[in-house]
Amino acid sequence: MYLTATQDIAKGEEIVAIPYNLWMPLESVLVDSPLGQKLNDFGDLTNYLSSPWRNSFFAVFYAEQMKLGEKSKYKDYIQNLPTDFSNYASQFTDNEKAMLEGSESMIMKVTIKKTVDAQDYKLLCMAYPEFET
């Protein structure tokens, strides 16, 4: 999860407080994620996913819950997730990367992120081929 500041944040200023009972550690959501459980049972998959590997498992969980829609017990949380990911580096098109011309390190970071995300997706599909459909 990422936050973006719209104004300066003072050193030591508290900007977000999440009550402990609303935390969603992976271990607590896996019970509601049949696919996440299957991936978890696959074995050493976590050794091959990019770091932090939990992000891939959370992505699978969120996808499952979004598909459930109103039937999801997490619907109030899910409906607040962003629906536009075009500003995420792994979603940049070649045209958007071209706009970064002159900033070779940024272009390299975008390219690496896209490659890593694609590799993680392949690994998830190898562990659970039905995930591809």
N, C-alpha and C positions, 0 to 999 in steps of 0.2 A: 504494500500500500504506500502511496506517495501523497505528499501534500505540497501544494504550491502556495507560497505567500504572495499576497497582493499588496502588502505594505511591509516596511521594515519591521523586524522583530528585535526587540531589545534583548540584550544578553540577560539570560536568566528568566525572561518572560515566559510564563506558561501559556501555550497556545492551544493545547488540546489536552483534555483529561478524559480518559476512558475508564469508567467504573470496572472494577475487576470482574464483576458478574457478567459483563458484556464482552469480555475477551473471548476470542475464538481460537484457542490453540488447536493445532492440527489434530491432536489426539482426541479432542472432544468432537470435532466435526466428522472425523472418519467414520463414526458409527452411523452417520446419515449419508454416507457416500459409498454405495456398493462398488462403484468403479475404483474409487480411491482405496478401498479395502483390497480389491483384487490386485491393484498395482503394488500396494504395500506387501501383499503376500507373495509377490513375484520373486522376492529374494533380494539380491544385491543391486537392484535397479538404482537405488539412491547413490550408489558409488559411481554411477556413470552420468547421471543428470548434472547439469551445471549447478554451481553453487549460487545461492542456497537452493538445494533440491526441493525444499518444502514449497517453494513458489510454484513449481510444476504441479504438485499435489493440490495446492489451494486452487490453482487455475482449473483443474479437473473438477474439484468440488463446486466451484462457482458455476461452471458450465452446466453441471448436473442440476443445480438449484435453479438456474435461469430457465432451463428447459422445463422444470416442474411448474414454473410460474406461480400462480395463486395457491397451488397445492403445497408449495415449499414452506416449511416452518420458518425458514430464513427469509421469507419474501420481503419483510419490512427492511431488512438489511440489503438484500440483493437489489431492490428497486432504487437504492441510492448509489449504486455503483455507476461509474461513467459508462456511457454507451458509445462514445467516440474515442477511439484510441489512435487517431491519426497523428497525434503529437508524440506518440511513443516511437522511439528510434527504430524498433523492430518492425514498425508499420510504414516507415518512410518508403516512398516510391523512388525510382531512379530520378524523376524530375525534382523531387524534394532534396535528394542527395546532391543533385547538380547545383542547387541553390547554395550549397555549402562549399562551393568551389573556392579554393584558397585556404580552406581550413582542413588540411589533409588529416589531421588527427581526429577531427569530428567525423569525417567520411569513413575513416578506418573504424572508429568506435561503432558507428551505425552498421557498417558491413559485418563486423564481428558479432554484434548483438543479433542481427538477423540470422546469421549462420548458427549461433548458439541456440537460439529459439527453435530453428528448424531441426537441429540435431536432437534437442529434447523432445520435440514432437515425434520424430522418428522412433526414438527410444520408447516413448509411451505407447506408440502403435505396435512396436515389436512385442512389448510386454502384454498388450491387450489389443489384438488386431481389430476387434469390434469398435474400438475407439475411433477409428478412421471414418466410420460411417455415421 
